[in-house]
Amino acid sequence: MSSLGILFIIWILFNAMKQGKNIGCCGRLYRPDIDFQHFCLNCKIWYHQGCLGELASAPTATGDFKKIIALPIIRGRDPQQPDFGMNWRISGNGRRVLKARELEKKDNIPEDWKEKLGEVFVADMLSKEWSYFACPTCNTVV
């Protein structure tokens, strides 16, 4: 996804919040202190983890960088580790995961990619096994 695409997603979410609307699965307002959501890039919808169906197989990824680009785009309070990722949990990991995917498209992954994404963020993301689900609308793994 291009930088313009990333900005467009941020713009959609910002305008929805400004207007008091929830772009989500069930109409509940997003509350980062109690909700944990996955984002579908195809549908542009945030899904509460409880609104998603069965678990999907995690993408096969070897190496730290590949594991980062394979991460689901998520936000909110992880019920398994409530204090995990305090620095990114409100707005989500999407900006950094999409930035990593952009770096991969350039076919020249920089040596300092961990610094570019934030070393604390990378360590947080790699220290946990994440759950993946099938999007109920388009069946993409989220």
Backbone as ProteinMPNN parsed JSONL, in Angstrom:
{"seq_chain_A": "MSSLGILFIIWILFNAMKQGKNIGCCGRLYRPDIDFQHFCLNCKIWYHQGCLGELASAPTATGDFKKIIALPIIRGRDPQQPDFGMNWRISGNGRRVLKARELEKKDNIPEDWKEKLGEVFVADMLSKEWSYFACPTCNTVV", "coords_chain_A": {"N_chain_A": [[0.848, -1.172, 0.0], [0.512, 2.197, -0.77], [2.006, 5.283, 0.462], [0.132, 7.251, 0.219], [-2.203, 5.761, 0.309], [-2.114, 4.859, 2.946], [-2.345, 7.296, 4.29], [-4.924, 7.935, 3.459], [-6.471, 5.973, 4.763], [-6.01, 6.72, 7.423], [-7.164, 9.265, 7.336], [-9.876, 8.598, 6.837], [-10.532, 7.225, 9.205], [-10.013, 9.265, 11.108], [-11.892, 11.271, 10.369], [-14.248, 9.864, 10.775], [-14.189, 9.464, 13.542], [-14.237, 12.131, 14.363], [-16.779, 12.867, 13.6], [-18.223, 11.41, 15.308], [-18.814, 8.833, 14.6], [-18.623, 5.271, 14.279], [-16.474, 3.24, 12.63], [-16.858, 0.174, 12.297], [-17.485, -3.232, 13.299], [-19.833, -3.955, 14.747], [-21.149, -1.703, 15.541], [-20.635, -0.734, 18.062], [-19.003, 1.756, 20.0], [-15.547, 2.314, 19.762], [-13.441, 1.422, 22.363], [-10.441, 1.757, 23.731], [-9.589, 0.88, 26.203], [-11.004, -1.393, 26.852], [-11.58, -2.828, 24.536], [-10.377, -4.976, 21.899], [-9.185, -4.969, 18.718], [-9.12, -6.02, 15.262], [-7.982, -5.022, 12.046], [-9.268, -4.934, 8.778], [-7.7, -4.541, 5.815], [-8.72, -4.717, 3.224], [-11.527, -4.358, 3.417], [-11.656, -2.109, 4.966], [-12.488, -2.002, 7.637], [-12.772, -2.114, 11.148], [-12.703, -4.812, 13.33], [-14.019, -6.125, 16.291], [-12.315, -8.42, 18.338], [-13.917, -10.365, 19.476], [-16.061, -10.366, 17.722], [-15.168, -11.599, 15.517], [-14.862, -14.625, 13.62], [-13.814, -17.984, 13.574], [-10.429, -18.915, 14.379], [-7.793, -18.224, 12.105], [-5.179, -19.658, 10.109], [-1.922, -18.698, 10.981], [0.178, -16.56, 9.056], [3.031, -17.943, 7.421], [6.168, -17.079, 8.415], [9.568, -16.347, 8.319], [12.296, -15.134, 10.133], [12.88, -11.972, 11.683], [12.048, -9.524, 10.389], [10.234, -10.418, 8.422], [8.311, -11.502, 10.086], [7.29, -9.2, 11.27], [6.091, -7.856, 9.058], [4.083, -9.633, 8.54], [2.307, -9.358, 10.582], [-0.957, -9.003, 12.121], [-3.062, -6.129, 11.716], [-3.753, -4.301, 14.438], [-5.468, -2.998, 17.358], [-6.0, -1.624, 20.633], [-6.853, -3.081, 23.842], [-5.222, -5.914, 24.716], [-6.647, -8.844, 25.709], [-5.241, -11.002, 26.746], [-2.781, -10.026, 27.561], [-2.929, -7.412, 29.255], [-1.33, -5.124, 29.823], [0.416, -4.981, 27.773], [2.232, -3.445, 25.193], [1.691, -0.685, 25.635], [2.432, 1.741, 24.492], [1.443, 1.836, 21.904], [-1.123, 0.921, 21.76], [-3.61, 2.35, 21.708], [-3.999, 3.742, 19.223], [-3.13, 1.779, 17.54], [-1.146, -0.683, 15.709], [-0.905, -0.31, 13.04], [0.265, 1.81, 11.416], [3.03, 1.393, 11.661], [3.327, -1.299, 10.894], [2.412, -1.16, 8.245], [4.344, 0.571, 7.254], [6.602, -1.086, 7.393], [5.832, -2.97, 5.479], [5.895, -1.376, 3.219], [8.661, -0.871, 3.081], [9.519, -3.429, 2.418], [8.518, -3.72, -0.169], [10.236, -2.155, -1.628], [12.338, -3.758, -2.11], [14.794, -3.564, -0.895], [15.695, -3.894, 1.968], [16.476, -1.884, 4.622], [19.412, -1.861, 6.714], [18.981, -0.689, 9.175], [16.303, -1.135, 9.86], [14.898, -1.812, 12.19], [15.331, 0.375, 13.837], [14.048, 2.317, 12.297], [11.384, 1.517, 12.516], [11.075, 1.52, 15.208], [12.629, 0.358, 17.936], [11.648, -0.587, 20.411], [8.971, -1.061, 19.803], [9.268, -3.1, 17.823], [10.437, -5.122, 19.395], [8.328, -5.53, 21.231], [6.291, -6.479, 19.491], [7.425, -8.836, 18.504], [7.602, -10.422, 20.709], [5.357, -11.865, 21.325], [2.847, -14.293, 20.519], [0.58, -13.823, 18.001], [-2.962, -13.716, 17.326], [-4.775, -14.726, 14.472], [-7.448, -14.116, 12.234], [-10.21, -14.877, 10.017], [-11.52, -12.446, 7.901], [-14.893, -11.58, 8.257], [-16.277, -10.481, 6.135], [-14.746, -10.433, 3.691], [-13.093, -12.596, 3.832], [-10.322, -12.391, 4.049], [-7.215, -12.867, 5.751], [-6.955, -11.521, 8.916]], "CA_chain_A": [[0.0, 0.0, 0.0], [1.305, 3.417, -0.886], [1.885, 6.252, 1.556], [-1.144, 7.932, 0.007], [-3.221, 4.843, 0.806], [-2.05, 4.885, 4.408], [-2.929, 8.58, 4.699], [-6.355, 7.866, 3.207], [-7.068, 5.198, 5.854], [-5.961, 7.572, 8.616], [-8.157, 10.324, 7.12], [-11.206, 8.005, 7.017], [-10.733, 6.962, 10.629], [-10.064, 10.539, 11.813], [-13.17, 11.92, 10.095], [-15.311, 9.092, 11.424], [-14.148, 9.77, 14.975], [-14.629, 13.529, 14.52], [-18.22, 12.942, 13.416], [-18.863, 10.558, 16.3], [-19.206, 7.565, 13.983], [-17.744, 4.134, 14.508], [-16.305, 2.343, 11.505], [-16.579, -1.081, 12.971], [-18.261, -4.405, 12.947], [-21.118, -4.13, 15.412], [-21.718, -0.409, 15.9], [-20.181, -0.242, 19.365], [-17.923, 2.728, 19.98], [-14.246, 1.737, 20.116], [-12.89, 1.824, 23.661], [-9.15, 1.079, 23.826], [-9.353, 0.297, 27.522], [-11.678, -2.688, 26.978], [-11.717, -3.5, 23.242], [-9.211, -5.407, 21.118], [-9.721, -5.044, 17.366], [-8.298, -6.318, 14.094], [-8.397, -4.198, 10.909], [-9.194, -5.537, 7.447], [-7.294, -3.538, 4.825], [-9.585, -4.807, 2.045], [-12.863, -3.82, 3.712], [-11.505, -0.862, 5.725], [-13.353, -2.155, 8.805], [-12.209, -2.642, 12.392], [-13.519, -5.866, 13.92], [-13.706, -6.573, 17.644], [-11.865, -9.804, 18.272], [-15.071, -11.195, 19.805], [-16.989, -10.404, 16.591], [-14.565, -12.401, 14.456], [-15.173, -16.052, 13.71], [-12.779, -18.917, 13.994], [-9.037, -18.566, 14.125], [-7.207, -18.581, 10.815], [-3.768, -20.02, 10.225], [-0.99, -17.567, 10.935], [1.072, -16.603, 7.895], [4.357, -18.48, 7.684], [7.179, -16.027, 8.27], [10.846, -16.648, 8.957], [13.075, -13.919, 10.317], [12.168, -10.908, 12.401], [11.393, -8.571, 9.504], [9.076, -11.092, 7.81], [7.286, -11.63, 11.125], [6.666, -7.879, 11.44], [5.189, -7.536, 7.942], [2.964, -10.575, 8.555], [1.451, -9.092, 11.743], [-2.274, -8.41, 11.895], [-3.183, -4.733, 12.143], [-4.563, -4.419, 15.645], [-5.461, -1.891, 18.306], [-6.77, -1.83, 21.841], [-6.358, -3.821, 25.013], [-5.113, -7.351, 24.512], [-7.155, -9.49, 26.92], [-4.257, -11.939, 27.28], [-1.708, -9.258, 28.176], [-3.518, -6.072, 29.292], [-0.359, -4.03, 29.867], [1.332, -5.154, 26.659], [2.167, -2.473, 24.107], [1.015, 0.527, 26.062], [2.784, 2.901, 23.671], [0.805, 1.83, 20.589], [-2.394, 0.209, 21.767], [-4.795, 3.17, 21.443], [-4.147, 3.966, 17.785], [-2.85, 0.533, 16.846], [0.175, -0.925, 15.132], [-1.041, -0.227, 11.584], [1.214, 2.713, 10.757], [4.36, 0.785, 11.634], [3.27, -2.523, 10.08], [2.329, -0.739, 6.845], [5.662, 1.119, 6.911], [7.458, -2.246, 7.135], [5.412, -3.552, 4.192], [6.425, -0.473, 2.19], [10.099, -1.132, 2.977], [9.692, -4.703, 1.715], [8.235, -3.52, -1.596], [11.384, -1.508, -2.263], [13.326, -4.824, -2.334], [16.074, -3.206, -0.317], [15.387, -3.682, 3.381], [17.636, -1.23, 5.229], [20.014, -2.489, 7.891], [18.444, -0.069, 10.383], [14.835, -1.197, 9.813], [14.357, -1.823, 13.556], [15.34, 1.77, 14.285], [13.02, 3.043, 11.542], [10.068, 1.154, 13.04], [11.098, 1.692, 16.662], [13.143, -0.891, 18.498], [10.742, -1.063, 21.468], [7.819, -1.602, 19.096], [9.656, -4.372, 17.215], [10.589, -6.095, 20.482], [6.972, -5.837, 21.721], [5.565, -7.274, 18.504], [8.046, -10.15, 18.335], [7.615, -11.173, 21.967], [4.057, -12.498, 21.549], [2.176, -14.988, 19.417], [-0.657, -13.107, 17.709], [-4.065, -14.489, 16.759], [-5.224, -14.318, 13.147], [-8.823, -14.519, 11.968], [-10.698, -14.6, 8.669], [-12.474, -11.341, 7.854], [-16.22, -12.119, 7.948], [-16.806, -9.903, 4.911], [-14.015, -10.806, 2.472], [-12.324, -13.817, 4.136], [-8.895, -12.114, 4.144], [-6.688, -13.092, 7.09], [-6.738, -10.268, 9.655]], "C_chain_A": [[0.892, 1.233, 0.0], [1.12, 4.314, 0.338], [0.561, 7.003, 1.452], [-2.297, 7.069, 0.526], [-3.283, 4.833, 2.319], [-2.68, 6.174, 4.929], [-4.443, 8.581, 4.52], [-7.059, 7.099, 4.329], [-7.102, 6.036, 7.123], [-7.011, 8.671, 8.513], [-9.572, 9.799, 7.349], [-11.492, 7.817, 8.5], [-10.85, 8.253, 11.43], [-11.414, 11.216, 11.605], [-14.333, 11.181, 10.741], [-15.353, 9.396, 12.911], [-14.633, 11.187, 15.228], [-16.151, 13.676, 14.433], [-18.974, 12.06, 14.416], [-19.32, 9.223, 15.749], [-18.18, 6.493, 14.319], [-17.663, 3.322, 13.229], [-15.904, 1.021, 12.126], [-17.597, -2.135, 12.618], [-19.67, -4.408, 13.517], [-21.759, -2.824, 15.871], [-21.334, 0.099, 17.27], [-19.044, 0.739, 19.168], [-16.637, 2.058, 20.44], [-13.767, 2.314, 21.43], [-11.582, 1.079, 23.869], [-8.873, 0.45, 25.185], [-10.011, -1.066, 27.692], [-11.751, -3.476, 25.68], [-10.371, -3.89, 22.651], [-9.725, -5.677, 19.719], [-8.65, -5.398, 16.347], [-8.858, -5.512, 12.929], [-8.247, -4.984, 9.617], [-8.868, -4.432, 6.44], [-8.187, -3.561, 3.588], [-10.918, -4.106, 2.273], [-12.83, -2.464, 4.413], [-12.418, -0.854, 6.944], [-12.537, -2.697, 9.969], [-13.198, -3.656, 12.945], [-13.071, -6.128, 15.354], [-13.304, -8.035, 17.552], [-13.023, -10.757, 18.579], [-16.092, -11.299, 18.682], [-16.444, -11.235, 15.427], [-14.873, -13.87, 14.686], [-14.002, -16.868, 14.209], [-11.391, -18.398, 13.644], [-8.621, -19.018, 12.736], [-5.756, -18.967, 11.054], [-2.911, -18.774, 10.121], [-0.132, -17.687, 9.689], [2.435, -17.163, 8.302], [5.379, -17.388, 7.411], [8.441, -16.454, 9.009], [11.669, -15.372, 9.004], [12.232, -12.824, 10.921], [11.423, -9.96, 11.482], [10.143, -9.181, 8.875], [7.945, -11.261, 8.821], [6.564, -10.311, 11.345], [5.691, -7.59, 10.3], [3.986, -8.475, 7.889], [1.991, -10.319, 9.706], [0.057, -8.643, 11.322], [-2.24, -6.947, 12.335], [-4.22, -4.726, 13.264], [-4.501, -3.131, 16.459], [-6.254, -2.304, 19.534], [-6.081, -2.674, 22.884], [-6.387, -5.311, 24.735], [-5.576, -8.048, 25.781], [-6.163, -10.472, 27.546], [-3.125, -11.226, 28.006], [-2.14, -7.793, 28.25], [-2.526, -4.92, 29.319], [0.608, -4.053, 28.694], [1.145, -4.044, 25.63], [1.47, -1.186, 24.457], [1.271, 1.705, 25.131], [2.091, 2.909, 22.321], [-0.643, 1.376, 20.63], [-3.623, 1.06, 21.452], [-5.02, 3.333, 19.941], [-3.829, 2.729, 16.97], [-1.439, 0.462, 16.283], [0.205, -0.712, 13.623], [-0.012, 0.639, 10.889], [2.573, 2.046, 10.619], [4.377, -0.506, 10.818], [3.215, -2.163, 8.602], [3.641, -0.125, 6.374], [6.635, -0.016, 6.599], [7.11, -2.883, 5.792], [5.885, -2.696, 3.027], [7.923, -0.705, 1.983], [10.352, -2.414, 2.202], [9.481, -4.54, 0.208], [9.402, -2.894, -2.337], [12.512, -2.494, -2.546], [14.709, -4.492, -1.799], [15.836, -2.86, 1.148], [16.613, -3.079, 4.051], [18.131, -1.968, 6.468], [19.384, -1.962, 9.186], [16.913, -0.104, 10.441], [14.216, -1.212, 11.209], [14.31, -0.404, 14.131], [14.238, 2.559, 13.59], [11.613, 2.757, 12.068], [9.942, 1.411, 14.536], [11.475, 0.376, 17.32], [12.249, -1.45, 19.598], [9.507, -1.699, 20.839], [8.144, -2.976, 18.515], [9.782, -5.451, 18.292], [9.226, -6.505, 21.042], [6.251, -6.783, 20.77], [6.115, -8.694, 18.377], [7.977, -11.014, 19.594], [6.314, -11.936, 22.232], [3.6, -13.24, 20.302], [0.826, -14.305, 19.201], [-1.694, -14.034, 17.108], [-4.466, -13.878, 15.424], [-6.617, -14.888, 12.917], [-9.138, -14.278, 10.496], [-11.699, -13.452, 8.756], [-13.846, -11.909, 7.489], [-16.816, -11.584, 6.647], [-16.105, -10.429, 3.663], [-13.131, -12.049, 2.635], [-10.81, -13.63, 4.112], [-8.442, -12.387, 5.571], [-6.39, -11.731, 7.726], [-6.175, -10.572, 11.024]], "O_chain_A": [[1.905, 1.284, 0.698], [0.203, 4.124, 1.136], [-0.052, 7.347, 2.462], [-3.25, 7.583, 1.111], [-4.363, 4.802, 2.907], [-3.452, 6.153, 5.888], [-5.166, 9.159, 5.332], [-8.118, 7.518, 4.797], [-8.115, 6.061, 7.823], [-7.68, 8.978, 9.5], [-10.384, 10.472, 7.983], [-12.554, 8.198, 8.993], [-11.684, 8.346, 12.33], [-12.019, 11.689, 12.567], [-15.292, 11.801, 11.2], [-16.43, 9.567, 13.481], [-15.356, 11.432, 16.193], [-16.737, 14.516, 15.118], [-20.202, 11.973, 14.379], [-20.137, 8.547, 16.374], [-17.02, 6.787, 14.604], [-18.669, 2.77, 12.783], [-14.735, 0.795, 12.439], [-18.453, -1.947, 11.753], [-20.608, -4.823, 12.837], [-22.804, -2.842, 16.522], [-21.658, 1.233, 17.624], [-18.217, 0.572, 18.272], [-16.647, 1.307, 21.415], [-13.691, 3.531, 21.6], [-11.602, -0.118, 24.157], [-8.011, -0.42, 25.301], [-9.626, -1.826, 28.58], [-11.964, -4.688, 25.716], [-9.36, -3.224, 22.874], [-10.604, -6.519, 19.535], [-7.463, -5.126, 16.528], [-10.071, -5.333, 12.827], [-7.221, -5.624, 9.387], [-9.657, -3.508, 6.238], [-8.39, -2.52, 2.962], [-11.382, -3.35, 1.421], [-13.834, -1.754, 4.455], [-13.044, 0.16, 7.255], [-11.725, -3.609, 9.811], [-14.396, -3.385, 13.019], [-11.883, -6.331, 15.608], [-13.882, -8.799, 16.779], [-13.098, -11.842, 18.001], [-16.908, -12.221, 18.678], [-17.164, -11.534, 14.474], [-15.115, -14.298, 15.814], [-13.3, -16.483, 15.144], [-11.21, -17.57, 12.75], [-9.049, -20.068, 12.256], [-5.179, -18.634, 12.089], [-3.147, -17.907, 9.279], [0.247, -18.792, 9.301], [2.927, -16.888, 9.397], [5.444, -16.842, 6.309], [8.392, -16.868, 10.167], [11.728, -14.623, 8.029], [11.023, -12.754, 10.7], [10.274, -9.618, 11.76], [9.103, -8.526, 8.805], [6.769, -11.177, 8.467], [5.356, -10.298, 11.582], [4.578, -7.126, 10.547], [2.977, -8.152, 7.262], [0.961, -10.986, 9.802], [-0.103, -7.984, 10.295], [-1.473, -6.579, 13.225], [-5.382, -5.088, 13.075], [-3.615, -2.296, 16.277], [-7.077, -3.218, 19.48], [-4.881, -2.94, 22.81], [-7.452, -5.897, 24.543], [-4.963, -7.868, 26.833], [-6.236, -10.744, 28.744], [-2.568, -11.762, 28.964], [-1.756, -7.002, 27.388], [-2.863, -3.824, 28.87], [1.521, -3.231, 28.628], [0.018, -3.74, 25.241], [0.724, -0.648, 23.639], [0.415, 2.579, 24.995], [2.148, 3.928, 21.633], [-1.329, 1.443, 19.61], [-4.611, 0.515, 20.959], [-6.12, 3.086, 19.449], [-4.227, 2.644, 15.808], [-0.658, 1.409, 16.37], [1.243, -0.916, 12.993], [0.535, 0.235, 9.863], [3.199, 2.13, 9.562], [5.354, -0.775, 10.118], [3.894, -2.789, 7.787], [4.013, -0.284, 5.211], [7.41, 0.078, 5.647], [8.004, -3.292, 5.05], [6.235, -3.219, 1.969], [8.399, -0.732, 0.848], [11.294, -2.486, 1.413], [10.187, -5.154, -0.592], [9.544, -3.082, -3.545], [13.523, -2.129, -3.145], [15.695, -5.094, -2.224], [15.782, -1.689, 1.521], [17.679, -3.693, 4.053], [17.357, -2.613, 7.175], [19.268, -2.693, 10.169], [16.295, 0.797, 11.008], [13.122, -0.68, 11.4], [13.361, -0.037, 14.824], [13.568, 3.378, 14.219], [10.753, 3.638, 12.068], [8.836, 1.509, 15.066], [10.724, -0.598, 17.265], [12.104, -2.667, 19.71], [9.048, -2.75, 21.286], [7.373, -3.919, 18.697], [9.288, -6.565, 18.118], [8.99, -7.686, 21.299], [5.667, -7.777, 21.201], [5.358, -9.642, 18.167], [8.265, -12.209, 19.541], [6.189, -12.59, 23.267], [3.927, -12.859, 19.177], [0.019, -14.222, 20.127], [-1.352, -15.022, 16.458], [-4.491, -12.657, 15.271], [-6.927, -15.998, 13.35], [-8.412, -13.557, 9.811], [-12.613, -13.477, 9.581], [-13.959, -12.648, 6.511], [-17.758, -12.169, 6.113], [-16.757, -10.822, 2.696], [-12.499, -12.495, 1.678], [-10.076, -14.618, 4.15], [-9.204, -12.162, 6.511], [-5.675, -10.906, 7.158], [-5.921, -9.655, 11.805]]}, "name": "protein", "num_of_chains": 1, "seq": "MSSLGILFIIWILFNAMKQGKNIGCCGRLYRPDIDFQHFCLNCKIWYHQGCLGELASAPTATGDFKKIIALPIIRGRDPQQPDFGMNWRISGNGRRVLKARELEKKDNIPEDWKEKLGEVFVADMLSKEWSYFACPTCNTVV"}
